Amino acid sequence: MTRRRVGVVLVSHSAEVAGSVAEMARCLATGGAAAAVAAAGGAEGGGIGTSAELIKRAVHRVDAGVGVVVIADLGSAVLTVKALLEDKELPDGTRLADAPFLEGAVGAVVTAAAGADVAAVAAAAEEAYGYRKA
């Protein structure tokens, strides 16, 4: 039986950024079962922006019924996710992580791939603020 894993959605103003960060996180989470990761980047018709519809579709695509952690890059991406949560347009168990985009994504995807619950996946993303580079 396959264990259901927490999904991760990466919301960026750029489709290319969201997709590239998702791919990098997937690659760094090797060695275990794959986590469900989706990118929701850019405006619906393309270009730079944030789309509530793209976010909703991405969350539903990775939702296995055990929670979804959303990581947003900045500004309107964060506000859009918060509005969707407040309006209950995202599945129960969806959480917005207060995390740096790249490092948080890697922490979340690695932790989700290991089979952790939604609280642990969100915590792993948020702990990335403490990663020091010097």
Secondary structure, 3 states (H helix, E strand, C coil): CCCCCCEEEEEECCHHHHHHHHHHHHHHCCCCCCCCEEEEECCCCCCCCCCHHHHHHHHHHHCCCCCEEEEECCHHHHHHHHHHHHCCCCCCCEEECCCCHHHHHHHHHHHHHCCCCHHHHHHHHHHHHHCCCC
